[in-house]
Amino acid sequence: MELIDVITSKENLNRAYKKVVANKEAGGVDGMKVEELGAYIKENKDEIVQSIRNRTYMPKPVRRVYIPKDNGKMRPLGIPTVLDRVVQQAIAQPIIDIYEELFSEFSYGFRPGRSCHDAIKQALEYLNEGYEWVIDIDIEQFFDKVNHDKLIQILREQVNDSTTLNLIRKYLKAGAMEKGLEKATTSGVPQGGPLSVVLSNVYLDKLDKELEQRGLRFTRYADDTMVFTKSEKAANRVMKSITDWIERIFS
């Protein structure tokens, strides 16, 4: 089966719908509420599925909101419509199944059966082993700066289905509605929908694999990565080389 057939299968869509309803999250720019979603899908299911398969489905812009961060700054979120949230979830589920077998065991963010506590536990193990110098890698505004072409290129290594990649690119470029004005999105992965965390893990898996290839001890949770070394000299050397690598690969 093509991946788009898996995405639009009755079983996968039903699972996605139940997930969205269970989360009871806020609606998007069209004002539709989760409580109204079931009746809408029942009436328009065939049309929705057909439009996804023939590439005419058009995601709506996300609703831009801001939430405070620990450092006092504001984090932008993109809230999809409830229908787009179901479609995103339906895309994310089989992609997660593909990549779970490939992701690093030291990647803990937004993955089944893994948590921030697991990342902290791994970090404590490194510290107890004497790896007490820590390089904290926080890619500035990562979710806002993801290169769409590079992301699609990385996805194509495992997701060899042009209709699925076309649909994902539409979501990346769907735009955002803020204060009544629609803004185009030429880069980045809007935080707020179920697809964003999956795509960010796919993108940053390249960093995980680079760290593994170098034999470094690390943990990653979403876009926060910590690398552990035994000396200041090693920490400075790793920080410079990894910074150079990130700027070369991700910029």
N, C-alpha and C positions, 0 to 999 in steps of 0.2 A: 504493500500500500504506500502511496505517496503520503508524506507527512500531513498535507492539507486534508487528506481523507481521514486521518486519525483525529486531527483537530476538530473537524466538523462532524465526527461520528456522534450518534445519539448519546452513547454512553459517556463520552468525554464532555460533551456540552452539558449534559445533565449534572455531571460532577462539578463542572465549573459554576453552573447556576446555583447549586446548593451551597457551594463555598461562599459565593458572593452574598447570598441571602443570609447565611449564618453570621457573616462578619458585620452586617447591618451598617455599612459605611455610608457616608454622605453622598448625595447625588451630584451630578455635573451640570454642565451649561444648559441642558435641555429641561432641567427641573424635575425629571422623572425620579420617583422614589423607588426604593427597593421593593416596597409593598405593591407597587404597580407593575413591576417587571414581569411577573409570571403571566399575567393576562396579556401583556404586550407580546411576549415571546410566543405564547400559544397561538395568537392571531397571525403573527408574521414570521413564524419559524422557517417555513420553506423559502420564503423570499430572502431572509437573512442568510441562510445557509448557501443558497444559490449565488447570492451576490459575493459572498466570501470566495466561493470556488471559482467564479468567473472574473474575479478581480475588480468588481465594480463597487464593493463595499468601501465606504468612506468613513473613517473614524471622525468623531467630532473633536474640536479643540478641548483640551483639559481646562478645568477651572482653577486658576492660579490663586493659591492662598499662601500665607506665611505663618510659620510657627517659630517661637523663640528657641535658640540653641543655648547650650550651657555657657558659651563664651559671650553671651549678650547679643550676638548677631541673630539674624533671621534666616531660617531655612525655607526656601521656596518649595512648595508641593504642587503637583498637578493632579487634580481630582478628575478622573474620567467620568463620563456618564455611566450609569449602572449597566447599560447594555454593553458599552465598550469594555467595562470591567469584566463582564462575563466572557467576551471574546478574548480579551487579554489573558484571562485565567485559562481559557481553553487552549490558547497557544502555549502558555507557560508549562502546563502539565506534561505534555509529551517531551518538551525540550528539557525539562528537569530530569525526566527518565533517561534521556540520552546522556546528559552531562554528569549525572550523579556517579556514573562509572568512571568518569575521566577526571573529575575535580580532585584537587589536592586534599589529603587527609588533614591538612593544617588550615583549611579554609572553613570557617565556622558560621559565617553570616547567612541567614535566610536559607538554610538548607534543612531538609527533613531530619529530625532527630538530633539536631545540633543547636547550640545556643551560645550566648555570650559567656555564660559560666564555663562552658567547655574551653573556650579560648583562654580565659583567665587561668583555668586549671593547667592548661598546657604551658602558659607563660611561667607559672610558679614552678613547674617541673624544670624548665630551663634554668631558672634562677637558682634552684636547689642544686643543680648540676654544676654551678659555677659560672654560668653564662650571665654575668651581672651587668654588662654594658649593653644598653638597649638603644636601637635606632628606631625612632617612631616615624613611620612614613604615612603622612596624611596628604594625599594628592589634592591640592587646593581646588575647590569647586569641581570635583571630579564629575558629579552627576550632571553638571551644566556644560561640561566641556568635551564629553565623549564624541569622538569623530565618527559620524554615521557610516562613512564608507569603510573605515577600518573595522568597525563593529560588524558590518554585514560580511566583510571579507573573512573575519574570524569565524562567524557563524557558518559560512559556506563550507568550512572544513568538515563539519559534522551534519549540517542541515542542507543537504543537496536537493532542495525543492524550491523552485523559483517562485511559485505562488505564495508559499509561506514567507519567504524572504521579502517578497513584494508587500505583503500585508504588514510585516514587522516594520519595514521602512515607512509605510504610511503612518503607523503609530508614532514613529520617531519624528515625523515631519507634520504631525497633525496640528501643531500650533497650540497657543494658550490664550485664554480669555481672561483679561485683567482689567477691572474697572470699566467694563463695557467695550473694551478695545481688544481685537484679536491680534496677536503677535505671532509671527512665523518662528519656527524652531529649526535652525540650521545645524545645531549641534546639541549634544546632551541627551540624557535619558531622564525624562521627568519623573521625580519621585512621587509616589502616591498611587500608582497602579501596580497590579501583580506582575506585570511583565518587566518593570524596571529593575527589580532586584535580581531577577534571573539573568537579564542581559548584562548587568554590571558584573555579576559573578563570571559570566562567560568572558567578558572583556578582561577582567583582572586575573583570570586564570593564567594568562600569559606571564604576568608578574610572578605568580606562584611557581610556575614551571621554571622560570629563570632562577628563582631563589633555590629551588630544589636542585637544579642542575649544578649550582655553585656549592651545594652541600651545606647551606646555611640553615640555622634553626630559626623558625619564624612562626607567627600566628597571624591570621588575617580574619577580620570581621568587617564585612562590607568593604568600604574604601579605606579602612584603618588597618595598617600592617605594622607589626613590631618584629624586628630582627634582633637576635641575641648573640653577643660575642663575649669572649673571655677577657679582652683587653681593650683599652682606649685606642691603641694603635689600630687594632683590627676593626673597631667600630668606625673610626674615621675613614679607613680605607674602603670599607663596605658602603658607608654613607655616600662617599663621592662616586664610587663606581655604579651604585644602584641609581643614584640621582641622574647620572649621565645616561644610563640605560633607559630610565623612565622618560626623560626629555626626548631621547631619540625615537623611542617606540610609540609613545602616546601623544606627542605634541604634533 
